[in-house]
Amino acid sequence: MNPIIAMLKEHQVSDSQIQSLFQTLTENPLMAMGVISQLGIAPEKLQQLMAMVMQNPGLIKQAVEELGLDFAKVEAAKAQLQK
């Protein structure tokens, strides 16, 4: 299991919430931050999660693919943000 998904599950985040989070991430990464804040994860745990992602950005791609979502949408949204 992807470490991001595993950490979210450790914090009692439901499968539907995880799916929703990554769906939002693929469609609008900025809105994903709002979704993350609504999950009720303690700030220090969020910092651990963000550090994990910063150290290995490929984890996002793995999680998106594990959930059956389209990673190309993440790349398209990222490109849009860079304009």
N, CA, C and O atoms as a Tinker XYZ file with bonds, in Angstrom:
   332  protein
     1  N      0.836000   -1.179000    0.000000    73     2
     2  CA     0.000000    0.000000    0.000000    64     1     3
     3  C      0.883000    1.246000    0.000000    63     2     4     5
     4  O      1.929000    1.287000    0.649000    81     3
     5  N      0.447000    2.236000   -0.727000    73     3     6
     6  CA     1.155000    3.506000   -0.807000    64     5     7
     7  C      1.254000    4.127000    0.592000    63     6     8     9
     8  O      0.272000    4.123000    1.335000    81     7
     9  N      2.439000    4.666000    0.964000    73     7    10
    10  CA     2.614000    5.227000    2.309000    64     9    11
    11  C      1.680000    6.409000    2.615000    63    10    12    13
    12  O      1.286000    6.597000    3.766000    81    11
    13  N      1.329000    7.195000    1.610000    73    11    14
    14  CA     0.402000    8.308000    1.839000    64    13    15
    15  C     -0.964000    7.755000    2.219000    63    14    16    17
    16  O     -1.576000    8.210000    3.185000    81    15
    17  N     -1.436000    6.786000    1.468000    73    15    18
    18  CA    -2.738000    6.181000    1.744000    64    17    19
    19  C     -2.697000    5.483000    3.101000    63    18    20    21
    20  O     -3.648000    5.580000    3.876000    81    19
    21  N     -1.611000    4.788000    3.392000    73    19    22
    22  CA    -1.477000    4.095000    4.676000    64    21    23
    23  C     -1.544000    5.082000    5.834000    63    22    24    25
    24  O     -2.216000    4.822000    6.833000    81    23
    25  N     -0.855000    6.211000    5.710000    73    23    26
    26  CA    -0.859000    7.207000    6.783000    64    25    27
    27  C     -2.260000    7.785000    6.966000    63    26    28    29
    28  O     -2.703000    7.992000    8.096000    81    27
    29  N     -2.950000    8.043000    5.875000    73    27    30
    30  CA    -4.313000    8.566000    5.983000    64    29    31
    31  C     -5.220000    7.553000    6.679000    63    30    32    33
    32  O     -6.043000    7.925000    7.516000    81    31
    33  N     -5.071000    6.284000    6.338000    73    31    34
    34  CA    -5.891000    5.237000    6.969000    64    33    35
    35  C     -5.575000    5.108000    8.451000    63    34    36    37
    36  O     -6.469000    4.832000    9.252000    81    35
    37  N     -4.307000    5.305000    8.830000    73    35    38
    38  CA    -3.918000    5.267000   10.241000    64    37    39
    39  C     -4.659000    6.337000   11.041000    63    38    40    41
    40  O     -4.889000    6.183000   12.240000    81    39
    41  N     -5.023000    7.402000   10.372000    73    39    42
    42  CA    -5.703000    8.517000   11.036000    64    41    43
    43  C     -7.212000    8.463000   10.811000    63    42    44    45
    44  O     -7.903000    9.481000   10.855000    81    43
    45  N     -7.702000    7.250000   10.570000    73    43    46
    46  CA    -9.140000    6.988000   10.442000    64    45    47
    47  C     -9.796000    7.767000    9.295000    63    46    48    49
    48  O    -10.981000    8.090000    9.369000    81    47
    49  N     -9.042000    8.066000    8.246000    73    47    50
    50  CA    -9.618000    8.691000    7.056000    64    49    51
    51  C    -10.222000    7.547000    6.233000    63    50    52    53
    52  O     -9.545000    6.569000    5.917000    81    51
    53  N    -11.493000    7.686000    5.897000    73    51    54
    54  CA   -12.204000    6.616000    5.194000    64    53    55
    55  C    -11.734000    6.496000    3.741000    63    54    56    57
    56  O    -11.140000    7.416000    3.179000    81    55
    57  N    -12.023000    5.331000    3.157000    73    55    58
    58  CA   -11.673000    5.109000    1.752000    64    57    59
    59  C    -12.334000    6.142000    0.856000    63    58    60    61
    60  O    -11.724000    6.616000   -0.102000    81    59
    61  N    -13.590000    6.497000    1.162000    73    59    62
    62  CA   -14.280000    7.489000    0.324000    64    61    63
    63  C    -13.650000    8.867000    0.464000    63    62    64    65
    64  O    -13.590000    9.620000   -0.507000    81    63
    65  N    -13.178000    9.207000    1.667000    73    63    66
    66  CA   -12.502000   10.497000    1.849000    64    65    67
    67  C    -11.163000   10.509000    1.118000    63    66    68    69
    68  O    -10.784000   11.527000    0.538000    81    67
    69  N    -10.453000    9.401000    1.143000    73    67    70
    70  CA    -9.171000    9.301000    0.436000    64    69    71
    71  C     -9.408000    9.434000   -1.066000    63    70    72    73
    72  O     -8.703000   10.171000   -1.755000    81    71
    73  N    -10.399000    8.719000   -1.557000    73    71    74
    74  CA   -10.747000    8.792000   -2.984000    64    73    75
    75  C    -11.097000   10.232000   -3.363000    63    74    76    77
    76  O    -10.645000   10.737000   -4.391000    81    75
    77  N    -11.903000   10.886000   -2.527000    73    75    78
    78  CA   -12.311000   12.270000   -2.787000    64    77    79
    79  C    -11.116000   13.213000   -2.788000    63    78    80    81
    80  O    -11.013000   14.098000   -3.636000    81    79
    81  N    -10.215000   13.016000   -1.830000    73    79    82
    82  CA    -9.022000   13.852000   -1.748000    64    81    83
    83  C     -8.188000   13.752000   -3.017000    63    82    84    85
    84  O     -7.790000   14.769000   -3.586000    81    83
    85  N     -7.927000   12.532000   -3.456000    73    83    86
    86  CA    -7.093000   12.361000   -4.640000    64    85    87
    87  C     -7.835000   12.753000   -5.919000    63    86    88    89
    88  O     -7.211000   13.199000   -6.882000    81    87
    89  N     -9.145000   12.592000   -5.937000    73    87    90
    90  CA    -9.930000   13.065000   -7.081000    64    89    91
    91  C     -9.818000   14.581000   -7.185000    63    90    92    93
    92  O     -9.630000   15.126000   -8.272000    81    91
    93  N     -9.935000   15.258000   -6.039000    73    91    94
    94  CA    -9.785000   16.718000   -6.014000    64    93    95
    95  C     -8.377000   17.109000   -6.435000    63    94    96    97
    96  O     -8.192000   18.071000   -7.180000    81    95
    97  N     -7.386000   16.366000   -5.960000    73    95    98
    98  CA    -5.993000   16.637000   -6.323000    64    97    99
    99  C     -5.792000   16.555000   -7.822000    63    98   100   101
   100  O     -5.068000   17.369000   -8.396000    81    99
   101  N     -6.426000   15.575000   -8.470000    73    99   102
   102  CA    -6.244000   15.431000   -9.911000    64   101   103
   103  C     -6.968000   16.538000  -10.680000    63   102   104   105
   104  O     -6.575000   16.879000  -11.796000    81   103
   105  N     -8.017000   17.096000  -10.087000    73   103   106
   106  CA    -8.795000   18.116000  -10.794000    64   105   107
   107  C     -8.353000   19.536000  -10.455000    63   106   108   109
   108  O     -8.316000   20.400000  -11.332000    81   107
   109  N     -8.017000   19.785000   -9.181000    73   107   110
   110  CA    -7.654000   21.125000   -8.751000    64   109   111
   111  C     -6.777000   21.025000   -7.504000    63   110   112   113
   112  O     -7.288000   20.983000   -6.385000    81   111
   113  N     -5.462000   20.987000   -7.694000    73   111   114
   114  CA    -4.552000   20.804000   -6.555000    64   113   115
   115  C     -4.716000   21.837000   -5.449000    63   114   116   117
   116  O     -4.521000   21.516000   -4.277000    81   115
   117  N     -5.066000   23.060000   -5.795000    73   115   118
   118  CA    -5.236000   24.078000   -4.757000    64   117   119
   119  C     -6.417000   23.749000   -3.846000    63   118   120   121
   120  O     -6.349000   23.979000   -2.639000    81   119
   121  N     -7.477000   23.225000   -4.402000    73   119   122
   122  CA    -8.629000   22.852000   -3.598000    64   121   123
   123  C     -8.330000   21.637000   -2.723000    63   122   124   125
   124  O     -8.979000   21.439000   -1.695000    81   123
   125  N     -7.368000   20.834000   -3.117000    73   123   126
   126  CA    -7.010000   19.656000   -2.325000    64   125   127
   127  C     -6.533000   20.063000   -0.939000    63   126   128   129
   128  O     -6.749000   19.329000    0.025000    81   127
   129  N     -5.896000   21.207000   -0.825000    73   127   130
   130  CA    -5.440000   21.677000    0.482000    64   129   131
   131  C     -6.631000   21.895000    1.412000    63   130   132   133
   132  O     -6.554000   21.593000    2.602000    81   131
   133  N     -7.725000   22.417000    0.875000    73   131   134
   134  CA    -8.928000   22.595000    1.681000    64   133   135
   135  C     -9.513000   21.279000    2.136000    63   134   136   137
   136  O     -9.979000   21.149000    3.268000    81   135
   137  N     -9.487000   20.303000    1.245000    73   135   138
   138  CA   -10.000000   18.965000    1.579000    64   137   139
   139  C     -9.141000   18.352000    2.681000    63   138   140   141
   140  O     -9.665000   17.746000    3.616000    81   139
   141  N     -7.830000   18.507000    2.572000    73   139   142
   142  CA    -6.921000   17.963000    3.585000    64   141   143
   143  C     -7.217000   18.574000    4.954000    63   142   144   145
   144  O     -7.224000   17.870000    5.965000    81   143
   145  N     -7.459000   19.877000    4.983000    73   143   146
   146  CA    -7.711000   20.541000    6.268000    64   145   147
   147  C     -9.000000   20.051000    6.927000    63   146   148   149
   148  O     -9.141000   20.144000    8.146000    81   147
   149  N     -9.930000   19.537000    6.144000    73   147   150
   150  CA   -11.205000   19.054000    6.681000    64   149   151
   151  C    -11.133000   17.618000    7.197000    63   150   152   153
   152  O    -12.115000   17.119000    7.747000    81   151
   153  N    -10.013000   16.955000    7.036000    73   151   154
   154  CA    -9.890000   15.557000    7.444000    64   153   155
   155  C     -9.668000   15.392000    8.941000    63   154   156   157
   156  O     -9.789000   14.285000    9.464000    81   155
   157  N     -9.345000   16.476000    9.633000    73   155   158
   158  CA    -9.162000   16.405000   11.081000    64   157   159
   159  C     -7.866000   15.768000   11.526000    63   158   160   161
   160  O     -7.786000   15.230000   12.630000    81   159
   161  N     -6.863000   15.821000   10.693000    73   159   162
   162  CA    -5.557000   15.260000   11.050000    64   161   163
   163  C     -4.773000   16.330000   11.801000    63   162   164   165
   164  O     -4.749000   17.492000   11.398000    81   163
   165  N     -4.134000   15.929000   12.894000    73   163   166
   166  CA    -3.354000   16.863000   13.708000    64   165   167
   167  C     -2.266000   17.523000   12.863000    63   166   168   169
   168  O     -1.678000   16.882000   11.992000    81   167
   169  N     -1.998000   18.818000   13.123000    73   167   170
   170  CA    -0.998000   19.550000   12.327000    64   169   171
   171  C      0.360000   18.868000   12.255000    63   170   172   173
   172  O      1.000000   18.876000   11.203000    81   171
   173  N      0.812000   18.275000   13.365000    73   171   174
   174  CA     2.132000   17.631000   13.333000    64   173   175
   175  C      2.130000   16.402000   12.432000    63   174   176   177
   176  O      3.150000   16.082000   11.823000    81   175
   177  N      1.000000   15.712000   12.341000    73   175   178
   178  CA     0.895000   14.565000   11.443000    64   177   179
   179  C      0.837000   15.026000    9.991000    63   178   180   181
   180  O      1.389000   14.374000    9.104000    81   179
   181  N      0.163000   16.157000    9.751000    73   179   182
   182  CA     0.143000   16.716000    8.395000    64   181   183
   183  C      1.550000   17.115000    7.959000    63   182   184   185
   184  O      1.921000   16.950000    6.798000    81   183
   185  N      2.328000   17.644000    8.907000    73   183   186
   186  CA     3.710000   18.008000    8.583000    64   185   187
   187  C      4.502000   16.769000    8.173000    63   186   188   189
   188  O      5.293000   16.822000    7.232000    81   187
   189  N      4.295000   15.654000    8.877000    73   187   190
   190  CA     4.974000   14.405000    8.518000    64   189   191
   191  C      4.574000   13.969000    7.113000    63   190   192   193
   192  O      5.415000   13.548000    6.319000    81   191
   193  N      3.287000   14.074000    6.820000    73   191   194
   194  CA     2.784000   13.689000    5.507000    64   193   195
   195  C      3.388000   14.568000    4.418000    63   194   196   197
   196  O      3.832000   14.066000    3.385000    81   195
   197  N      3.407000   15.877000    4.647000    73   195   198
   198  CA     3.970000   16.800000    3.660000    64   197   199
   199  C      5.462000   16.556000    3.472000    63   198   200   201
   200  O      5.960000   16.618000    2.348000    81   199
   201  N      6.180000   16.278000    4.557000    73   199   202
   202  CA     7.614000   15.986000    4.450000    64   201   203
   203  C      7.836000   14.732000    3.616000    63   202   204   205
   204  O      8.757000   14.674000    2.802000    81   203
   205  N      6.983000   13.725000    3.824000    73   203   206
   206  CA     7.101000   12.480000    3.054000    64   205   207
   207  C      6.917000   12.767000    1.565000    63   206   208   209
   208  O      7.663000   12.251000    0.733000    81   207
   209  N      5.926000   13.586000    1.234000    73   207   210
   210  CA     5.647000   13.915000   -0.169000    64   209   211
   211  C      6.777000   14.746000   -0.762000    63   210   212   213
   212  O      7.166000   14.535000   -1.911000    81   211
   213  N      7.309000   15.694000    0.016000    73   211   214
   214  CA     8.396000   16.536000   -0.492000    64   213   215
   215  C      9.651000   15.722000   -0.758000    63   214   216   217
   216  O     10.375000   15.990000   -1.717000    81   215
   217  N      9.912000   14.731000    0.083000    73   215   218
   218  CA    11.092000   13.899000   -0.091000    64   217   219
   219  C     10.933000   12.929000   -1.248000    63   218   220   221
   220  O     11.918000   12.528000   -1.867000    81   219
   221  N      9.696000   12.553000   -1.542000    73   219   222
   222  CA     9.453000   11.590000   -2.616000    64   221   223
   223  C      8.149000   11.938000   -3.336000    63   222   224   225
   224  O      7.116000   11.318000   -3.083000    81   223
   225  N      8.194000   12.938000   -4.241000    73   223   226
   226  CA     6.984000   13.362000   -4.946000    64   225   227
   227  C      6.329000   12.249000   -5.763000    63   226   228   229
   228  O      5.140000   12.330000   -6.073000    81   227
   229  N      7.083000   11.222000   -6.112000    73   227   230
   230  CA     6.532000   10.101000   -6.865000    64   229   231
   231  C      5.454000    9.341000   -6.099000    63   230   232   233
   232  O      4.685000    8.583000   -6.690000    81   231
   233  N      5.399000    9.543000   -4.785000    73   231   234
   234  CA     4.371000    8.886000   -3.980000    64   233   235
   235  C      2.971000    9.329000   -4.384000    63   234   236   237
   236  O      2.020000    8.552000   -4.300000    81   235
   237  N      2.846000   10.575000   -4.822000    73   235   238
   238  CA     1.530000   11.061000   -5.256000    64   237   239
   239  C      1.093000   10.290000   -6.492000    63   238   240   241
   240  O     -0.051000    9.847000   -6.590000    81   239
   241  N      2.019000   10.134000   -7.436000    73   239   242
   242  CA     1.684000    9.380000   -8.653000    64   241   243
   243  C      1.290000    7.951000   -8.308000    63   242   244   245
   244  O      0.311000    7.427000   -8.839000    81   243
   245  N      2.049000    7.323000   -7.419000    73   243   246
   246  CA     1.733000    5.950000   -7.016000    64   245   247
   247  C      0.348000    5.869000   -6.384000    63   246   248   249
   248  O     -0.420000    4.953000   -6.678000    81   247
   249  N      0.027000    6.832000   -5.510000    73   247   250
   250  CA    -1.280000    6.823000   -4.837000    64   249   251
   251  C     -2.408000    7.026000   -5.839000    63   250   252   253
   252  O     -3.429000    6.339000   -5.783000    81   251
   253  N     -2.220000    7.970000   -6.753000    73   251   254
   254  CA    -3.244000    8.248000   -7.765000    64   253   255
   255  C     -3.496000    6.998000   -8.606000    63   254   256   257
   256  O     -4.644000    6.638000   -8.869000    81   255
   257  N     -2.420000    6.345000   -9.021000    73   255   258
   258  CA    -2.566000    5.134000   -9.828000    64   257   259
   259  C     -3.180000    3.996000   -9.022000    63   258   260   261
   260  O     -3.993000    3.236000   -9.548000    81   259
   261  N     -2.798000    3.871000   -7.742000    73   259   262
   262  CA    -3.357000    2.825000   -6.883000    64   261   263
   263  C     -4.868000    2.999000   -6.723000    63   262   264   265
   264  O     -5.604000    2.021000   -6.595000    81   263
   265  N     -5.321000    4.251000   -6.731000    73   263   266
   266  CA    -6.748000    4.533000   -6.594000    64   265   267
   267  C     -7.488000    4.483000   -7.928000    63   266   268   269
   268  O     -8.705000    4.663000   -7.975000    81   267
   269  N     -6.752000    4.238000   -9.009000    73   267   270
   270  CA    -7.383000    4.110000  -10.323000    64   269   271
   271  C     -7.738000    5.434000  -10.963000    63   270   272   273
   272  O     -8.627000    5.500000  -11.812000    81   271
   273  N     -7.046000    6.492000  -10.561000    73   271   274
   274  CA    -7.299000    7.816000  -11.141000    64   273   275
   275  C     -6.276000    8.106000  -12.231000    63   274   276   277
   276  O     -5.323000    7.350000  -12.420000    81   275
   277  N     -6.483000    9.197000  -12.936000    73   275   278
   278  CA    -5.648000    9.553000  -14.083000    64   277   279
   279  C     -4.579000   10.559000  -13.669000    63   278   280   281
   280  O     -4.887000   11.725000  -13.420000    81   279
   281  N     -3.322000   10.113000  -13.594000    73   279   282
   282  CA    -2.237000   10.998000  -13.180000    64   281   283
   283  C     -1.991000   12.098000  -14.194000    63   282   284   285
   284  O     -1.470000   13.152000  -13.830000    81   283
   285  N     -2.346000   11.890000  -15.450000    73   283   286
   286  CA    -2.156000   12.927000  -16.472000    64   285   287
   287  C     -2.906000   14.203000  -16.084000    63   286   288   289
   288  O     -2.476000   15.307000  -16.419000    81   287
   289  N     -4.023000   14.048000  -15.380000    73   287   290
   290  CA    -4.778000   15.227000  -14.924000    64   289   291
   291  C     -3.994000   16.014000  -13.882000    63   290   292   293
   292  O     -4.071000   17.242000  -13.845000    81   291
   293  N     -3.244000   15.321000  -13.040000    73   291   294
   294  CA    -2.400000   16.001000  -12.053000    64   293   295
   295  C     -1.346000   16.830000  -12.775000    63   294   296   297
   296  O     -1.115000   17.990000  -12.435000    81   295
   297  N     -0.707000   16.223000  -13.776000    73   295   298
   298  CA     0.320000   16.933000  -14.544000    64   297   299
   299  C     -0.274000   18.133000  -15.280000    63   298   300   301
   300  O      0.353000   19.192000  -15.340000    81   299
   301  N     -1.464000   17.981000  -15.833000    73   299   302
   302  CA    -2.118000   19.088000  -16.543000    64   301   303
   303  C     -2.447000   20.228000  -15.571000    63   302   304   305
   304  O     -2.251000   21.400000  -15.891000    81   303
   305  N     -2.940000   19.878000  -14.400000    73   303   306
   306  CA    -3.265000   20.911000  -13.393000    64   305   307
   307  C     -1.996000   21.612000  -12.936000    63   306   308   309
   308  O     -1.992000   22.829000  -12.752000    81   307
   309  N     -0.925000   20.862000  -12.753000    73   307   310
   310  CA     0.364000   21.433000  -12.351000    64   309   311
   311  C      0.881000   22.399000  -13.407000    63   310   312   313
   312  O      1.372000   23.480000  -13.080000    81   311
   313  N      0.772000   22.016000  -14.658000    73   311   314
   314  CA     1.211000   22.894000  -15.760000    64   313   315
   315  C      0.377000   24.171000  -15.788000    63   314   316   317
   316  O      0.902000   25.256000  -16.037000    81   315
   317  N     -0.915000   24.038000  -15.534000    73   315   318
   318  CA    -1.798000   25.201000  -15.524000    64   317   319
   319  C     -1.399000   26.181000  -14.412000    63   318   320   321
   320  O     -1.438000   27.396000  -14.602000    81   319
   321  N     -1.018000   25.641000  -13.262000    73   319   322
   322  CA    -0.612000   26.481000  -12.130000    64   321   323
   323  C      0.690000   27.221000  -12.419000    63   322   324   325
   324  O      0.913000   28.313000  -11.895000    81   323
   325  N      1.541000   26.640000  -13.240000    73   323   326
   326  CA     2.845000   27.237000  -13.527000    64   325   327
   327  C      2.763000   28.351000  -14.561000    63   326   328   329
   328  O      3.740000   29.068000  -14.774000    81   327
   329  N      1.612000   28.504000  -15.203000    73   327   330
   330  CA     1.468000   29.560000  -16.219000    64   329   331
   331  C      1.292000   30.910000  -15.591000    63   330   332
   332  O      1.157000   31.908000  -16.300000    81   331
